[in-house]
Amino acid sequence: MDESTETEEKPDDGSRETAHKNAFYDEDGFVRPEFKEHIEALLQAGKVKKLRNAVADLHEAELGDLLEALETGERLALVLLAGDSFDMAALTEVDEAIRLEIIEALPNSRISRAFRQLDSDDAVYILEDLEDADREKILAAMPFAERLRLRRSLEYPEESAGRRMQTEFIAVPPYWTVGHTIDHMREDKNLPDRFHEIFVVSPQFKLLGTVDLDRVLRTGRKSKIEEIMGETTHEIDVNMDQEEAARLFERYDLLSAAVVDEDHRLVGVLTIDDVVDVIHQEADEDIKLLAGVGDEELSDSVWDIAKSRFLWLLLNLATAILASMVIGLFEGTIKDMVALAVLMPIVASMGGNAGTQTMTVAVRALATRELDSYNARRIVIREIVVGFLNGLFFAVLMGVAAAFWFNNAQLGAVIAAAMVFNMISAAIAGILIPMVLDYFEVDPAIASSVFVTTVTDVVGFFAFLGLASWWFGLG
């Protein structure tokens, strides 16, 4: 492909994208109802040519949004009628349940053909969710070189850089000239469509350095690559956790990074588009784990969702029983002063909310490595002081309210003291529990909320009812 052909194709792609962009999404960023209805009408009428034309210019993300907007039967019909013109990369943009639903409905030969057009990272992303038997059937129908490359990527640990990397990259020896390199990039049709840097490797394929693409274009054709290459200071180990790799991209503002094996041989490249997906995935995972919903997705069935939430709710039931047992210790106190039964949920609820606030900040700070041994002491003290100040404020507010509500100033003083005590306890639990779990290499997002809620409930009930029992001599 010569330069004139390249410059003609790119504007065409951009103009087609601009032409349908405003017609696809509404002002809120959702698929326009009229576009969805148009696709549904074409599906019902079986107008294959018009359907293919309607979705031909959609970006893979837009096609993914369209699939999620359609019903099960409609999305399968769309994929089948679109034939080989359907962009399989769209399956990386949909929920896992929808992706598996579509893959299972397609013949393995069709999937194998489509995978040959995908970047390796997209193909691995789809394959890793399949059953081993189905995965092997699909791989068996692919050419040997592609099959070997994908199998190697699938052998790396889940959520590692090796799973997320792209195995298509440009690598050249240091003795090549800039002119030779440019000619190679123009003539070799197996190279990636988009890239930001060129990797320099030894005959053993060990990484020697990199050259930014703009540097190549600004250097004379006779200059050697080794004269303009730079050191690779941010290469990523193939087994590195994807979240750690994403943190490197964030810290050093990288667009791409070399992925190397234990022998420092170049095996792939991690690009910013994959890292953005990783950041979104990890944030989404943390939020869901805090609420105990696991890897649940909107497209999951009722039964799957019920099963995934059951164990978490069972654990919460156990902690609720523990809190109830604390209340049972003061049964006589509550009988003597019914007002305590009215007020005690307020103390526990305020502590629970305060603890959740602190815990959420702590879990996110630990996930992003913003909370470490250097600032841990300062952050813990800060949260305790915040808990004390909020406790004082709400103690005054609730103490005055309780005193007027039940015409009992002493009761107001008791709930005020309990409020301060529980708010401080909530702050301590909210910051220390995630830190302790992280220290013992337990994901704080999974277990923190159960422990924090238990602490605030138990301490809240015990403080309020215990103080009331002591102050009034009840029970």
N, C-alpha and C positions, 0 to 999 in steps of 0.2 A: 504494500500500500504506500503510495507516494504522499507528499505533503499536501498537494492540492485536494486529494481525495479526503484526507483527514479533516481539513478545514471546512470542507463542504458538508461533511456528515454531522459534525458537532452542533452547528447552529440549527440544523434541521431537527435534531433530537430536542434541543431546548425549546424551539418554537412549537413543536407538537405538545410538549409538556405544558407550556403556557396556555395553549389554545383550550385545553380541557380543564385546566386547574380550577378556574372560577366556577365551572359548571358542575364539578364533582362534589365539592364541599359547600355546606351552607355557612352562614356567618358564625355559627357556634363550633365549626370544625367537624360536623358530622356529615355522613353521606347524604346528599340531597334526596328527599323522598321521591321527587320526580325522576331522578336518575335511576334509583332503585326500582321504581315501578316500571320504568322503560326496560330495564334488564329482565325483570320478571315477565313482562309481556313477550319479549323475544324468546325467553325460555319456554313459555307455554305454547307459543306458536311454532317452536322448533326452527326458527330462522337462524341457521348456523352462521351464514356469511355476515349478516348484520350484527349478530352477537359478537363475532370475532372482531369486527371493525369497531364496535362500541367499547371493547375492553383493550384494544390493541395498544393504545397510547397511555394506558394507566401505569403509573409507577408501581413497583412491587408492594409498597406500603399502602397505596390506594386500593390495589387489588385485594390486599389482605383485609382492609376495612370493609370492602364490598362483600367479601366472603362471610365476615362476621355479621354483617347486616342481614344477609339472606337466611332463610330457613334451611334445615338440613337437606331436604330433597332438592331445593333450588341450588344450593352451593355445589352439590355433587353433579347436578345436571350442567351447571356452568363449566366445571372442570372437564367433564366428558365431552361436551359439545365444542369447547374451545380447542380440544385436541392438543397436538404438539405445540401449538402457538401459546398455550397457557404457560405463564412464567412461574415455574416452580419455586422461585425465590420468594413468592408471596406467602408460601407456607411458613416461612420464618417469621412472619408478621402476625400470625394468628395464635390463638390459644392452643395448648397442646392437644386438648380433646378434639378440636376441629381439625387440627393437622393429622392426627391419627385416623380420624373418621374418613378423611379424603384419601390418605395413603392406602388404607385398607380396602377402599373401593376401587383402586386402580390396579391394573395388571402389572406385575413386576417388570415386564419388558418395557412398558410405557415409562415407569419410574426411572429405570436404568438409562433410557434415552434422554430423559429430561435432566438427569443428574450430570450428564456430560457437559451440559451448558452452564452448570452452576459453578460458582467459586467453591473451592474445597471446604471452606469454613461453613458455608451455607449447607452443603451436602451433609457434612458431619452433624450439624445442628439438627437436621431432620432425621438422620439415621440413628442417632443415639437414643431416641425415644422408642424405637421399634423393638419388637421381640427379636431375639437372636436368630431364630429360624427365618423370619421375614427379611431381616437385614442381610443374612448370608445369601438368600435367593436373589436379592437385588444386586448385591456386589458381584455375584457369580456371573451375571449377565453383562458386566461392564468390561471394557478392555483391561488387560493385565496391569498396565502402568497405573491407570486411574484407581483400579481396585486395590493395588498395593498401597498407594498413597493414602487412600481413605481408611484402610484397615490400620495403618500405622498411627494415624491420628486418633482413631477410636481406641487404641490401646493405652493412650495416656489417661491419667486419672480424670474423673468427672470434675468439672469446674476448674480445670487447670488451663494454663496458657496453651498447652498442646492441643486441647480440645477446641479452643477458640481461634487458633491461628489459621492463617491462609497459607497453603503450601505453594501457591503460585507467586513467584517473585523473580526479580532480575538480579543475577549474580554474575560477575565478570572477574577475570584474573587481573592482578595489578599491572601487568605489562601491556594490556590492551591500550590502544590510543582512544581518545575521545571520539574520533571519527569512526573507528571500528565499532565502538559501543553504540553510537547513534545508528549506524547501519544495521547493527544486530537488532536493536529495538524496533526498527522499521520493518525488517524482513521476517523475523521470527513470529509466527502467528500463534504460538503457544504461550506467549507472555501474557501477564495480567493486563486487563484493560485500563486500570487506574493504578498509579503508584506515585510515591513521593520521593523515594530515594533508591539508589542502586547500591547493592552490597558487593563488597570486594572480598574474594575468597582465595584461599590457597588451593593447590591441586588436590589436597585431602578435604576440601570444602570447609576448612576452618575459617571462621570469620576474621578478617584482617581490618576491615574498616568500612565506611560508608561514604557515599557521595550524594549530596542533595541534587535533585534533578535540575534546579535552576543553575547550579554550579556547572553542570555538564553543558548546558545550553550557552553559557557565557564564556566557555573556554575554547580555545582554538582546537581544531581537529587533530593536530599533530601531538598535542600534549598527552602524556601518559596518565592513566587513571591513578596510579600510585602517587603522582605529583599533586593531585588535588583532593585525594581522599582524606577524610577525617577519622579520628578514633571513635570507636563505638563504646560510649560510656554508660549506655542504658540498655544493654542487651538483656533479654529476659530468659530465664531458665525455663525449659519446656514443661517442667513439673511445678512451676510456681503457681500458687492459687490465683485464679482470675481476678479476685478482688485486690490482691497485692499488686498485680500487674496494672490494673486500672489506677491504683494509687500512684504508681510511677508516672503514668501518662498525665495525671492531674498535677503532680508535683513539678514535672519538668516540661509541661506543655508540649507533649509529643504528638506528632501526627501518625507516626508508625514506629515500630521497634522490631529489631531482629530477635528471633526466638532460636536459642541454641540448645543442643543436648549436653550431656555430661562431659563430652569430649570437645566442647566448644565448636562443634560443627553446626553450620547454619541449616535449620530444618524448616523454617517458616517465618512468617512476618505477622505481627499483630497490628491491626490498623485502628484508627480512631473510631470508625463506625462500629466495629465490634466492641470496643471499650465502652462506648456510650450505651450499648445494649447491656453490657455487664453491669454498669453502674445502675441502670434502671432496674435490672433483675435483682441485684443485691439489695437495693433500697426497698423494692417491692417485697422481697422475701423477709426483711427485717420487720416491716410494718405488719405483715401477716402473722409472723411468729409471735409478735407481741400480743396479738389478739387470739392466738391459738387456732389459726385456721390453716396452718401448714402451707402446702403448695396449691391450694384450692384456686380454681379459675372460674370465671363467669359462665363458661360453657359446660362445666361439669354437671353431671346428673344429680338429682335430689339424693339418691342413695349414696353416691360417692361423697357428697358434701356432708351428709349426716354422719357417715362413718369417720371422716377426717376430724370432725368436731367432737365426737363422742368422748374420746379419751381425755381431751382437755377439759370438757365439762365435768367428767367424772372426777378429775383431780380437783377442780374448783368445788365440787360437792364435798369432798373430803375436808378441804380447808374451811368451808362454811360450817360443817359439823363441828370442827375444832372451835370456831368462834362461838357457836351455840353452846358448847360445853362450858366456855368461860362465862357466858350469861347464866347458865344453870347454877354456877357456883354462888350467884347472888340472887337466887330465886326469892329468898325471904326478904331481901332488901327491896326488890321490885314490888313485892306484894304490899309492903308497908308504905311505899311511895310510888304510886302509879305513874306519876309525872316522869320518873326515870325511864320508863318504857317508851314514852313519847320522845324524849330527848336523846337517848343513847344512839339511835341511828344517825343523828346529825354529826356527832363526834366522829364516829367511824367513817362516815361518808366523806367528811372534810379531810380526814387523814388519808383516806384512799385516793382522793383526787390529787392531793398535794404530793403523795408518794409517786403516783403515776407521772406527774409532771417532771419530777426530778429524775425518775427512772428513764423516761423517754429521752431526755437530754443526755443522760449518762450512756445509755446503750448506743445512741447515734455517735456520740463522741468517741466511744471505744471502737466502734466499727470503722470510723474514719481516722483512727489513731491520733485524734486531737487530745484525748485524755491519756496521759502517760505518767511515768514515775516522776517526771520533772514538775508537773503542775498538779498532781493528784492531791497533795496536802492542801494547796490553796483552794482547789475546787470543792473539796469536802467541807472545809471551814466555811466557804462562801454559801454552800447549800444549807448548812446548819443555821447560819445567821439568817438566811432568807426564811427558813422554816420558823425560826424564833420570831422574826418581825411579823410574818403573816399570822402566826399563832397569837401574838399579842393583839393584833388588829381584830381578828375574828373572835378572840376571847372577850374583848370589850363589847363587840357587837352582839354576840350571842348571850353573854352574861346579862346585859341590860334587857335584852328581849325576853330571856327566860324569867328574870326577876319580875317583869311586868306581866308576863303571860300567866305565871302561876302565883303571882303575888308573894314571892318568896325570894328575898335578896340572897339568902345563904345558898339556895339552889343555883342562883345565877353565878355565884362565886365558884361553886363546885364545877359547873360545866365550863367556866372560863379557865380554871386551872387545868382541867382535863384537855381542853382544846389546845392550850399551849404545849402541854406534854406530848400529845399525840402528833401535832404538826412537826415538832422537833424530831420525834421518832420516825415519822414518815420521811423526812428529809434524809435522816441517817440511813434508813433502810433503802430509800430510792437511789442513793449514790453508792453505798458500800456493797449492797448485794450484787449489782452488775459487775463491780470491780472484782469482788471475790470470785464470782463465777468465771470471769475472764481469766483471772490468775490461774485457776485450775483447768483452763482450756475447755470450759463448757460455754457454749454459745449463750451469752446473757439475754439475747432476744427471745430464746425459747422458754427459759425458766424464771426470769426476773419477776414478771408480773404476778405469778402465783405466790412467790415468797413475799413480795412487797405487800400485796393485798392481805395476805395472812397476818403479817406483822402489824399493819395499820388497824385491822379489825380487832385482833386479839388485844393489842395495846390500848386501843381506843375504848373498848368495852371494859377492860380491866381497870384502866385509869379512872374512867368516869364512875363506874359502879363501886370500885374500891374506895375512891375518895368519898363518895356519897355514904357508903356504909360506915366509914370511919368518922366522917363529920357529923352525921346525924345519929350515929349509934344504932343503925338499923340492922335487920337480919338477925 
